[in-house]
Amino acid sequence: MERRKFVKDTALAAAAFSIIPSVRLMANEDKKVKLALIGVGLRGQAHLNNLLRRNDVDVIAICDIDERMLGMATDIIKKSGKPMPQIFKGDPHAYRKLLELKNIDGIVIATPWEWHTPMIIDSLQAGIKYVGTEVVLGITLDDHWKVVHEAEKQKANVMMLENACYFRDVLAVLNMVRQNVFGEIIHLQAGYQHDLRGVKFNNGIDPYDSGVEFGEKGFSEARWRTNHSVHRNGDLYPTHGVGPVATMIDINKGNRFLSLNSFATKSRGLHDYIVKKGGENHPNAKVKFKLGDIVTTQINCANGETIFLQHDTNLPRPYSLGYRVQGTKGLWMQVNHSIYIEDISPKHHEWDDEKAWLEKYDHPLWKRWANKDTESAAGHGGIDFFVLHGFVEALKRRLSTPLDVYDAAAWSAITPLSETSIELGNETVDFPDFTSGQWMYRKNNFCINDEY
């Protein structure tokens, strides 16, 4: 989904409370969990909307330092008919007051990237055993190790809310991989290929496609996200791409990332956008952006597969995550919506349309839970429902979350590792083993049935 549609979709979702039934088919529906949200900006509001629709969740507290975002969030709560939660605001560390509440079962974090690590660690040290965080896990490699060690120390669950793992086509292809349709997997490709120029800049009032301001003069993501493009050069957002393909080749569960190298092009797109929209005399036209317009990363895996990732957010282009899953028998290419399986596809060396294949191998999770209400109201075509559903159901059952802290660390650590590789002249760098050797013995139980 294009981000510029997000505000409209969120508003529609909030209005849909009166016509869309709440989710009623959950396990132990009579058992409610008490959740708190740190960050109710536009992304946090999407999570808030989905949680309010569940009969097995009570949202008991929210926190944000932006009064406008808090106002939008409280409007969503009022329309839901649910009780107003406690509100924590003002100080950037107001969330620590929220963490002093004694009845929180789980936390959902949707704040700027640089706050994720301290907020996760503070939540864990407050005794909370289930933390769901928006991507990414941290900024530095050390951030990732800190979160892993604290989660292990507290015997707690940290789940990165990577919704891309739940796309319907992705889960159907995961089903095909597990049924050996593609044979032994050899190579995978993915990426975050999304024109974010209208997200990284705005007029300080409207979040998308509205101006060329950022930082203190920007609103929403333009206020914080764009500065990462000024100061950093690497794959800044790898998890939408790598998460789904990692589940297909058992990363951290019988397989692991061994090493990577990254390359970055020159930086032109953001400067050109400022000049085009704001004029060559606009103050931001003097800003030097460090982020290359296209960053490519290659990953080598313990079981012999390779992964190719692309980060492409500064140039004009249609949205695409660019998945490719290729094995000894054939492959799936998401960009052309096609599949080819040797000796089964009707024409030699010609693509099949993916539709019939994806319908045949539709994942049980989607077969059970998907409907027009879920897909239209739950965000991003339904995947926001599924990722929160997995988090909540695991919490209710006191089981491990479907995506764990080792997944979060491995997928997110691609960012600082890619920065290091580029800084070292595209040198191949070793990938840390966040599981400390346990990857050889762990089992891949992600989405193995229709429950969560």
LINQUI-V694913 format. One record per backbone hydrogen bond with DSSP energy under -1.0 kcal/mol. NH is the residue of the N-H (numbers start at 1). CO is the residue of the C=O. Records with the same first field share a line. If there is no record, write none. Layout:
# LINQUI-V694913
NH = CO / CO
This chain:
# LINQUI-V694913
5 = 2
6 = 3
9 = 5
10 = 6
11 = 7
12 = 8
13 = 9
14 = 10
15 = 11
16 = 12
17 = 14
18 = 15
19 = 16
20 = 16
23 = 53
31 = 28
33 = 56
35 = 58
36 = 106
37 = 61
38 = 108
39 = 63
45 = 41
46 = 42
47 = 43
48 = 44
49 = 45
50 = 46
51 = 47
52 = 48
54 = 51
55 = 23
58 = 33
60 = 35
62 = 86
63 = 37
64 = 88
70 = 66
71 = 67
72 = 68
73 = 69
74 = 70
75 = 71
76 = 72
77 = 73
78 = 74
79 = 75
80 = 76
86 = 60
88 = 62
91 = 89
94 = 91
96 = 93
97 = 94
98 = 94
99 = 95
100 = 97
101 = 98
105 = 34
106 = 34
107 = 130
108 = 36
109 = 132
110 = 38
115 = 112
116 = 113
119 = 115
120 = 116
121 = 117
122 = 118
123 = 119
124 = 120
125 = 121
126 = 122
127 = 124
128 = 123
131 = 157
132 = 107
133 = 159
134 = 109
144 = 140
145 = 141
146 = 142
147 = 143
148 = 144
149 = 145
150 = 146
151 = 147
152 = 148
153 = 149
154 = 150
156 = 151
157 = 129
159 = 131
161 = 133
162 = 160
163 = 161
165 = 162
166 = 163
167 = 164
171 = 167
172 = 168
173 = 169
174 = 170
175 = 171
176 = 172
177 = 173
178 = 174
179 = 175
180 = 177
181 = 176
186 = 326
187 = 326
188 = 306
189 = 324
190 = 308
191 = 321
192 = 310
193 = 320
194 = 312
196 = 313
199 = 196
200 = 196
201 = 197
202 = 213
209 = 198
213 = 202
215 = 222
217 = 214
218 = 215
222 = 219
223 = 220
225 = 221
228 = 225
229 = 226
230 = 226
231 = 227
232 = 228
236 = 234
242 = 238
243 = 239
246 = 242
247 = 243
251 = 246
252 = 255
253 = 250
254 = 439
255 = 250
258 = 300
259 = 300
260 = 429
261 = 298
263 = 296
265 = 294
272 = 268
273 = 269
274 = 270
275 = 271
276 = 272
277 = 273
278 = 274
279 = 275
282 = 279
285 = 282
286 = 283
287 = 284
291 = 229
293 = 266
295 = 311
296 = 263
297 = 309
298 = 261
299 = 307
300 = 259
301 = 305
302 = 256
304 = 301
306 = 186
307 = 299
308 = 188
309 = 297
310 = 190
311 = 295
312 = 192
320 = 193
324 = 189
325 = 332
326 = 187
327 = 330
328 = 184
329 = 182
331 = 340
332 = 325
333 = 338
334 = 323
337 = 334
338 = 333
339 = 352
340 = 331
342 = 329
344 = 341
345 = 341
350 = 347
352 = 339
354 = 337
358 = 354
359 = 355
360 = 356
361 = 357
362 = 359
367 = 363
368 = 364
369 = 365
370 = 366
375 = 371
376 = 372
377 = 373
378 = 374
382 = 379
383 = 380
384 = 379
386 = 382
387 = 383
388 = 384
389 = 385
390 = 386
391 = 387
392 = 388
393 = 389
394 = 390
395 = 391
396 = 392
397 = 393
399 = 394
408 = 404
409 = 405
410 = 406
411 = 407
412 = 408
413 = 409
415 = 412
417 = 413
418 = 414
419 = 415
420 = 416
421 = 417
422 = 418
423 = 419
424 = 420
425 = 422
426 = 421
427 = 421
429 = 260
431 = 258
436 = 433
438 = 435
440 = 437
441 = 438
442 = 438
